[in-house]
Amino acid sequence: MSTPLIEAVLRKDLESVKKLLEEGADRNARNEEGKRACDIAASLGYDVILIHLIEGGCGG
């Protein structure tokens, strides 16, 4: 099961990521592989998105 936040990260859609974070998306929700949005952003090298996720509490 994926989340809208994870899907936005996979699309590299920074604006959607920001909006979802503002709306209170669960930054630490995991997909079926056990990965969080910040894990995926880091593995794909999406640094700007990763910074937003970390500042929002992902990975903590």
C-alpha positions in Angstrom: 0.0 0.0 0.0 1.4 3.3 -1.0 0.4 6.8 0.3 -0.3 10.0 -1.6 2.9 11.4 -0.1 5.0 8.5 -1.4 3.3 8.7 -4.8 4.2 12.4 -4.9 7.8 11.7 -4.1 7.9 9.0 -6.8 6.6 11.6 -9.3 9.2 14.1 -8.0 6.3 16.5 -7.5 7.7 19.0 -4.9 4.5 21.1 -4.9 2.3 18.1 -4.1 4.8 17.0 -1.4 4.7 20.5 0.2 0.9 20.6 0.1 0.5 17.1 1.6 2.9 18.0 4.4 1.0 21.2 5.1 -2.2 19.1 5.3 -0.7 16.8 7.8 0.3 13.7 5.8 2.0 11.0 7.8 5.6 11.5 6.9 6.6 8.2 8.5 4.0 5.9 6.8 5.6 3.0 5.0 4.9 1.4 1.7 4.6 -2.4 1.2 8.4 -2.6 1.1 8.7 -0.9 4.4 10.1 2.4 3.0 9.0 5.8 4.0 8.8 8.9 1.7 12.1 10.1 3.0 13.8 6.7 2.3 12.5 6.8 -1.2 13.6 10.5 -1.8 17.0 9.7 -0.5 17.5 6.6 -2.6 16.4 8.5 -5.7 18.6 11.5 -5.0 15.7 13.9 -4.7 17.5 16.2 -2.3 15.1 19.1 -2.3 12.2 16.9 -1.5 14.2 15.1 1.1 15.0 18.3 2.9 11.3 19.2 3.1 10.5 15.7 4.4 13.3 15.8 7.0 12.3 19.3 8.2 8.8 18.0 8.5 9.9 15.2 10.8 10.4 12.3 8.5 12.8 9.8 9.8 12.7 10.9 13.4 
